[in-house]
Amino acid sequence: MRPESMNPGCRLSWQAIVVLTLIPLVAVAMLLGVSQSKNRTSVQAAVVNLDEAVTIDGQIVPLGRQLAAEMVVREGGNITWTLADVADSRAGLAEGRYAAVVTIPAEFSAAATSYKDSDADAARQATIQVDVSENSAVADADLARDIAAMATSTINATLTETYLENVYVGFNTIGEQFAQVVDGVSQLDEGGKDLADGASQATDGAGKLDAGLTTLADKGGELAEGAATLADGAGKLANGSTTLAGGASDLSKGADTLAGGSQKLAGGTSDLATGMKQFDQGVQKLNAEAPKLVEGVNGLVNGSQQVLGAIPEYTAGAGAVVNGVGKIRDGLASLDDGLQGGLDPATLARLQHSLSELVPVLKEARAALQVYFPDRDPGSITYEEVEAATQKLDAYFTKTVSTIDALAEGTVPTSPEIEELAKRIVSEWRCPVTSPEQCEQLSKVYTRGVIDGMSKGIQHGAKVVRKNLNTTDERTGKTPLESARAFSQLVLRIAKPAIQIRDLFARKLPDGMEPLDVLQQLPTIIDTKVSKLVNGVGKLRDGADELVTRAAPLKESGPALGEGATTLLEGTRTLGEQVAGMPEDTQKLADASSRLEKGADALATGAEALADGVEQFATGAGQLSQGAGKLAGGAEQLADGTEELASGTDHYVAGVGQTAQGMTTLRQGLIRLSDGATTLSNGVGTLHDELAAAKEKLPHYSSEDIDALSQTVASPVERSTDLSDPAVAPIAALLAVAALWLGALLAYSLAAPVPSDLVTNSRSSAKLWLRTVGLLAALGAGQGILIGTASGFALGLPWTRMLVTSGLLATIGVSFALINHALTAWLGNIGRGISVLLLVATVGLGLTSTVPGWVSEAAGFSPLHNGLLLVRTWLSHGSGLVFPASSSLLAGSIALGCSYAAIATRRRITVKQFRTRVAETR
């Protein structure tokens, strides 16, 4: 009976439904359990050690036993090594107890250590024998190959590590011995560098000093000119100050005389006022007290006489004051002209510019002097100390030249330090080979090389230095040695004027003041002081002009005042004579006396004010005289100091010029000396660098580094001794999809894909299709849910992904049910064969990708393969779900249409088909 005819109504028993549900689930569970490596037992392998140990340098070397022990130590969770003999290993291979047997032959240690004598002809490789059991599981063949590879890797690593350890130890020995040579040359290199640095520093110092002296020489003329101009202005200032002092003294004397006359005038006017009061009172009482009137008139006469006697003295004093003020004014005008002409701003500006360039150069010279006397204060260095230092420098040059000549000629015996260093280097040298003859030859070559290298290097460097020291410079016509020897005389020529200038400033400046700072600020100080002096002299001159102008009326009014006083005296005398004879004029006299009293009071007040003003004027004149005297003294000191400054500047400019020429020659010689020292330093430095580079190429390894490098170089790529676990997600996806496909195939092997009453049944095609496919599709969905849940637990998926996986497999189960229904409904057994073929192809592609290209291309049209890609991508968290999902959806849609068409298109049959079916039912 055809399968399509079984169960025509598609009514399956519950036992069949249970079987169809559990068979795929049980298959998946069994296969997942098999694929879990943690549940596998370890593969058994045996090691047979037939090796005979060898003796090297008195030490037993059992490489076979070491190899066997190392393999046992390195066993993993998937492989277990067992030490066995030949009989047990053969029996184990035959029985399948051992998947493989590794046999270490008897000559293993001898062959592995055959390279110890460095004889290439005698060296041979050690071998092992690996036998694989033919009575074991299929997968154990791959395990056996892995076992053989691990055994070979262990052997090579062990032997190579031992050899490399000896090589690295030899490198360390050679490097330590060579380092001693490099240290010796390093000392020579440091000495050469010190010589070059000293020569370079001397050259730099000489260059700075040369530039400074050149600047001093260039600016010396301006400095001397400014000093001379300053001295002339100071002389004029002293002359004007002397004149001002004389005029101020005359003014003071005249003011004193004027003050005395003013006091007398004030006293006379006061008596006159008193007499006028008495006269007035007497006039008022004239009629009753005539004697008192006569007495008052007499007092008036006496007062008039005193006034008349004081007027000539007052007139003379006023004239003297006016004349003294005039002289002071003339002296101040002369002083102002001298200051304006002698200290013009252009001269001070030139002096300021020269000193601003001179002071930095002097500071550099002082710094250079501190280089030669680092422990001394520049202000306390004497000329004798400089001379002694230059003599020591000459002696040092002479000794250095003699030493360089002796080194260049090779007449100087090797120093004890170099001999000791050579002995130590040779004594600590260790031969890197074992042959005594070769060691002796290498020792001789090594010793000769160390001694010759040191001697020749020093002699060559000395020759280069001597040649440079004795080479004549075309520009100067002298050798560097001659220029260096002229250094002492040059230093002495520089030091003498510099120390003289320093001592000059030390005498003129107060303690605590920096001479160079004061020298740099000297034009500013002079300009400030002179500006204040000019302003003061101008104010004094203006005051003298105003005083002369205002005092002139006093001098001119002297005669008029005398005439008035004479008239007053005569009048009072006449009044006295007429008092007795003119009683009738008493009233008129009273009126006149009242007016005369008021005039006398006003005259007394004016005389007192005049006395006060003249007294203040006398005080100011005295202060002016004292200030003018001090100004004259200061101006004379300034003139003396500027003359000494001008003289010292002339000597200094001359010395600087000579020093600049000598310093230029010295600098050129020091440049040649520095070049020679640099050449020597470079030669020794090149020797040191080459030896240091050679030393760096000889590596040195610690014991830890030797162990690490030996293991790394022996086995550059580490290989795990344990078997790798296969990926579970691809296996789970393959098993789940295959189980669903197998369940759908079995379902339509038990149930007819096309009902036998399809033609006679009165139901619609949709209901018939649903009755035929619905139960099996639901069964496929249930299988997908169960398999998805089981796979989720096996893979440890979270609940969300487990639910999605179950839903995805349920959908695929429905799709597979529709596809298998369409295949069996349309093609029958041929369709079932195609279904089986698709299952086999999908399982093969799921296990390996090494299949022919046409198989991979054909698999792209397989709905089973696309379903596998969809589930595997989802479980492995991969990307690219769109294509397999779209392909699976398209395949399901096509299968749905084909499945329904298989029912709907067969509701009508031909006569021949009817007769065939009737015959089948009989």
Residue, then its C-alpha position, 0 to 999 in steps of 0.5 A: m500500500r502506498p504511504e499516501s493511502m495510510n490513515p486516509g482520514c489523517r486520524l493519528s492515534w495518541q500513541a503516534i502523536v506522542v512518538l512523533t513528538l518525542i522522537p525529535l526531542v530525544a534525538v536532539a537531547m542525545l546528540l547534544g549530550v554527545s557534543q558536550s566535551k565536558n561529559r567525555t572521558s579522557v583519551q588514553a595514550a601511552v609512553v614507552n621509554l627505552d632511552e639510555a641516559v648519557t654522561i656529559d662532563g661528568q653529569i648524567v643526562p636522561l633526556g628520554r626520562q625527562l621527555a616522558a615526565e614532561m609529557v605526563v606533566r602536560e596531560g590535559g582534561n581530554i588526554t591522559w598519559t600512561l607510562a608503559d612497557v613494550a608488551d603493555s603498549r602493544a596489547g593496549l593498541a590491539e585492545g583499543r585501550y590506548a589511542a596512541v603509543v609514543t616510543i622513545p628509542a634507546e639512542f634518543s639521549a645520545a642523538a639529541t646531545s650529539y651536537k655537544d662537540s660542535d662536530a657537524d658530521a657527528a650531529r644527528q637528530a633524535t627521533i621518536q615513534v608514534d603508533v595509532s590504534e586501529n581499534s578505537a573510535v573514529a574521532d580518535a584518529d584525529l586525537a592520535r595525530d594531535i597526540a603525535a604533534m604534541a609529543t614532537s613539540t615537547i621533544n623539540a622544545t626541551l632539547t632546544e631550551t637546553y641548547l639555547e640556555n648554553v648559548y645565552v650563558g656564553f653571550n653573557t660571558i663575552g658581554e661581561q668581558f667586553a664591557q671592561v674594555v668599553d669602561g677603559v675607553s670610556q675613561l679616556d673618552e671622558g678625559g678627552k671631553d673634559l679637555a674639549d669642554g675646557a678649551s671650548q669654554a676658554t674660547d667662549g670666554a675669550g670671544k665674549l671678552d674680545a667683543g666687550l673690549t672691542t666695544l670698550a675701545d670703540k666707545g672709549g673716545e666718546l667716553a673720554e670726550g664726555a668726561a672732558t666736557l663734564a670736567d669743563g662744565a664742572g669748572k664753570l660751575a665752580n667759578g660761577s658758584t664762587t662768584l655767587a658766594g661772593g655776591a651772597s656774602d656782600l648781600s648778607k653784609g648789606a642786609d645786616t647794615l640795612a637791618g641795623g638802620s631800619q631798627k634805629l629808624a623804627g626806634g626814632t619814629s617810635d620816639l617821634a610818635t610818642g613825642m607827637k602824642q605828648f605834643d598833642q596833649g601839651v597843645q591841648k593843655l597849652n593854655a593851662e600847662a605851658p611848661k609842659l608844652v615847652e617840654g613836649v616841643n623839646g621832646l619833639v625836637n630831640g626825636s626829630q634830631q634822632v630821626l635826622g641822625a638815623i636817616p644817613e645810616y639808613t640811606a647808606g645801608a639801603g644803597a649797600v643792600v641794593n648794590g649787593v643784590g645787584k652783584i648777586r644777580d650778576g653772579l647768578a646770571s653768570l652761573d646760569d649761563g655756565l650751567q646752560g653752556g657746559l652741561d647741555p643735554a646732548t653731552l649728557a645723552r652721549l655720556q649716558h649712551s657710552l656708559s650704558e654700553l660700557v657698564p655691561v661690558l665691565k660686568e662681563a669682564r668682572a664675570a670673566l675675572q670671577v671664572y679665573f678667581p671663583d673663590r674671591d670677591p672681584g673687589s678684593i683681587t690685587y694686581e699681584e694675584v692676577e700676575a701670580a695666576t698668569q704665571k701658573l697658567d704659563a707653567y700649565f701650558t708648558k707642562t701640557v705641551s711637554t706631555i702631549d709631545a711625549l705622548a705623540e712620540g710614544t716616549v711616555p711609559t704607560s701609566p699605572e692606571i692603564e696598565e692595571l686596567a689592561k691587566r684586569i681586563v685580560s685577567e677577567w676574560r673567559c674563553p667562550v670555547t672549550s678547546p685549550e689551544q683555541c683559548e690560548q690563541l684567543s687570549k693572546v689576540y685579546t691581550r694584544g688588542v687591548i694594549d695596542g688599542m689603548s696605546k695607539g688611541i692615546q698616541h694618535g690623539a696626542k699627535v692630532v693635538r700637537k699638530n693643531l697646537n703648532t699650526t700657524d694661523e694665516r690671519t694672525g701669523k701665530t700658532p695657538l700655542e704662541s697665542a696661548r702663551a701670550f695670554s698672561q701678558l694680555v691679562l696683565r695689561i687688562a688687569k692693571p687699568a681695570i684695578q685702577i678704575r676699581d680703586l678710584f670708584a672705591r675711594k669716591l663712593p660710600d660703602g655699600m654702593e655698587p660702583l658699576d651701577v653708580l657709573q651707569q646712573l652717573p649722567t642721570i644723577i648729574d642731570t638731576k642735580v644740575s637741573k635742580l641747581v639751574n632751577g634754583v639759580g634761576k629762582l634766585r636770579d629772578g628774586a634778586d631782580e625783583l629785590v633790586t627793583r623794589a629796593a631802588p626806591l628805598k635808596e632813592s628816597g633817602p635824600a628826600l627822607g633826610e630833607g623831610a627830617t631836616t625840615l621837621l627838625e627846623g620846624t620843631r625848633t621854630l615851633g619851640e622858639q615860637v611857643a611862648g610868643m604865640p599863645e593865640d595860635t594854640q588852637k591851630l597848633a592843637d589841630a596841627s598836632s593832632r594831624l602830626e600825631k596821626g602822621a607820626d603813628a603812620l610813620a612809626t608803623g611803616a618804620e616797624a614794618l620796614a624793620d621787620g622786612v629788612e630783618q627777614f631780608a637779612t636772614g634770607a641773605g645770610q642763608l643765601s650766603q651759606g647756601a652759595g658757600k656750600l654750592a661753591g664747595g660742592a662745585e669745586q669737589l665736583a670739578d676735582g672729581t670730573e678732572e680725575l674721572a677724565s684723566g682715568t678715562d684717558h688711561y682706561v681707553a688707552g689700556v682697553g685699546q691695547t687689550a682688545q688687540g691682544m684679546t683678538t689674537l688670544r681668541q684666535g689661538l684658543i679657537r685653534l686649541s679648541d678645534g684640536a681638543t675637539t678632534l682629539s675628543n671626537g677620535v676617542g669618542t668614536l672609539h668609545d662609541e664603536l666599542a659601546a655599539a659592539k658591546e650593546k650588540l652583545p646581549h646580557y641575560s638574567s637567569e629569568d631571561i634565559d629561561a623565558l627566552s629559551q622557552t620562547v625561542a624553542s617554542p615561538v608559538e604555544r600550543s595547548t596540550d588539551l583538546s579544544d571544545p567544539a562550538v555548541a551553538p552551531i551543533a545545537a542549531l543543526l540538531a534542532v533544524a534536522a530534528l524538526w525536518l525529520g519529525a515532519l518527514l516521519a509525520y507524512s510517512l505515517a499519515a496520508p498527505v492527500p485524503s482518500d475521500l478527497v473527491t467524494n467529500s462534500r467539505s470545501s477544499a480549505k476545510l479538507w486542507l486544514r483537516t489534512v495539514g492542521l494537526l501535523a502543522a500544530l505538531g511541528a509547532g509543538q516540536g519546535i517549542l519543546i526543542g527550543t526550550a531544551s536547546g535554551f536550557a542546554l545553551g544557558l540562554p536567558w528567558t527572553r532569548m529562550l522564548v524567541t528561540s522557541g517561537l522561531l523553531a515553532t514557526i520553522g516547524v510549521s514551515f517544514a510541515l508544509i514543505n514536506h506535505a507539498l513534496t509528498a502530496w505532489l511527488g509521493n515517495i520521490g518527494r520523500g527521497i528529496s526530503v531525505l537528500l536535503l536532510v543529508a546535504t544540510v547535515g554535511l554542510g552543517l558539519t563542515s564547509t569543505v564541500p564542492g562549490w556546486v553543493s554550496e550553491a545548490a544549498g542556497f535553494s534549500p529551505l532546510h539549509n536556509g532554516l539552519l542559517l537562520v537558527r545558527t545566526w540567531l543562537s550565535h548572536g551573529s548578523g545577517l538575519v535578513f536574508p535567511a529569514s526572508s528565504s525561510l519566509l518565501a519558502g514557507s509561503i511557496a510551500l503553503g500555496c503548493s500544499y493547498a494546491a495539492i488538495a484543491t486541484r485533486r477534487r476531480i479525477t478522470v475515469k482511469q484514475f477512478r478505476t485505479r482507485v477502485a482496483e486498489t480498494r478491492 
